[in-house]
């Protein structure tokens, strides 16, 4: 199905009305000036004719531009592949169109992307990247569409991608990293870093709901990236987007078809299976570009978006989620930990390099998670987490032989009721290393 067919509330005749209207202006302008000439006012009539025609032609050009949309940077994605990217007919684009109308009116617009390393801008080395002509992340291409479509509008573009983070970390950081900026539009991409599980669906559902219910009432788009081995969480994420009727596009579907039809190989699309190559990012950017164009050509025909009032797909567990670090919570007892700043993406942490640790906090909440730093240097060890005197989890910060240092987060306690809890983090008796960094407490 074509995009116009996919979206029942997307009118298809608006562009023809615009063309006919401006064509009529051209004809009427010419007739009026000729009538004036017969009255002996040829000079002033000719001047008026040129002015009217020029004005009509300018308007006609504007109408043609909106009818055609913004010319894409690439042409890798066919109409058939675009149908695979945009295959959910229930999507409601009214909120997205409202952002475009705001931009067209010259008002300041804030757009954000939140996700993992792909959103952050990691581009792997594909075997055919030299043919692409540029090396841009999908997020930068997405932002570029807005700046090209509305060149006179001031935008604030927020890239809230952080490598190796999933929607569990995302729902805890989205307030500070995105929502505090009062965004008009948020694009969410966690389909590679999330597991294809019910738990991940709950995390993702809460993240999307938290954005939709935030003070600025932003439009939300969902992007489903995927690895070249087929691994992704699209199956779970689609259920959330479908129930909320959100705009959704699937890069995972497109590259699966491209590889199956031998249009591109996995080595062309990614140099490491996980991160898209320059070609892969260009394809993802083109999918988004064409989706935006399809809304843009008819944006004036959309009604105002309805307030979000949908019931949760799962349940609301993390709507007040946040990350507490050394700036926002004081430890009851540091033990042998010290306040530090080990990882620049989540600074203001606590690190233990010797002794038993015994880092202690008191918190008031329902759910508790620990975000910690996994390292590949062989120095990090295993630490136990106690909640109210009970050992609930052993965390392993040793990632020797892995791909790199990164933040890891695990929920260690969950309840339906808010209560005061004591958290103690200390070295396991059989720890293989001394070092352990707590990047933050995940509280909700």
C-alpha angles and dihedrals in degrees: 000000000000118000091255088057094045095059115056093194093051108099117220104195101057093094092055091051090053093050094048091047094054092042088056090052090055093051095044092048091055094048094051094053093048091054090054091052092060088059091062096258097114098144097050090039092054090050091051091047092054092047094049093045094048091049092048092047091051090051091045090053091050090051091050090051093051091044093053096036125218111323107251121240091233141019104215097119118074124207089257092051090047088056088056090049093049105036102136111097095188095071116126112210097181094106091048091049089050090058089052091050090051090051091046089054089057096248121145112267129197119204126183138186120200124188145093134298093310090059091042087060109261109161119187123209109264122194093244103036094118088071094057097074096217140040109224131146119239089248092057090048089049091051090045092059091060094047091048096046093048107028095167095053125096112231134190109207118196122193105194096172116136120182120249094010124129134197091275090064088035096060089051095050103033094091094058098033099042120358097054086066091061096235124204093203133019125190114202123205120172102125094114099045097040120082117238092249141118090248091055089048089056091050092047093045091053092047093052093044092049090055095045092049096045122118098263093052093223127196112247129212124188122214119193110204120182143193121249089246089063097253116143143120096240093120091063097035094052090061090060096046094043093053092049093042092233126165106264133181129182123215086172092063093048098050091044089058092043092054093043091051091045093240091129132004126230089252091057093049097044138010094204106025092247109056121055119243121233085274092050093050090047090054092048090047092049091052090054092043093054093046091052090047092054090056094039096059091060102026095123092058095060120102121231112283118259120242113265109254104146121141116248117272089218117002136292106261104141108031091123095037120147142161118244116204135170090286095053104037131035117218116239087219128003093199106185092334120105131202108258146156107231103148119042095209091058106021126169096064138143123250132191118199100166141012128033098304104221095181107178133196138171116215137173111218149101101243131036129194131173122219112199140168120259114201137190098212095091093238099100121091146190121284130187125228119214123193115192091343097310123111104235103168145004113219120207113208094175110105097165111166092019128124097263150310115302148151117274125189132194131179108232102175136027134178140159092231132066113236142150114272136183117221123197123183117192141157117276114242092241097041113153093210141029103222124090129160123198106204095186150323114258104217132180 
